[in-house]
Amino acid sequence: MFKRPPLKIDCDGLSQKLIADLADRLKLHFVDVDIWGEIIYAAHPLSGKSHYDAAWRIIDAFGVKAS
């Protein structure tokens, strides 16, 4: 089973609209996506590594930092 820790994505500098857009895109790849101000938490990738990798490409495209 593919297991990865939840992602904490710091969206500092993005508008609320872009934060919501990023969260919506991440919902295609994670079971749990929550927005807390300028932070998005994403946990439990859908069906393994391909969704996790796709999420990282989306995060990189938005130019935000994740840990």
Steps between C-alpha positions, in 0.01 A plus 500: 500500500625848411504723807609864509473758776240776463613809313497844658492758220585861582305722260639830631467760226213332314153651487212314666371415151831337403518316833151360437598407144810316624294316763243398236775359278652312793160345579539302178803327654439490878215371716538778760571861402444782751567873480606687815559862402806495273585136576362196317527155655474203262496141626435148373589502130258312278628165372868551554808661359359637175255728683768612745738585214226685310425706810864604526493620138192710577662644812814589302289669229343729763848593629423426864698307762393168645636283774 
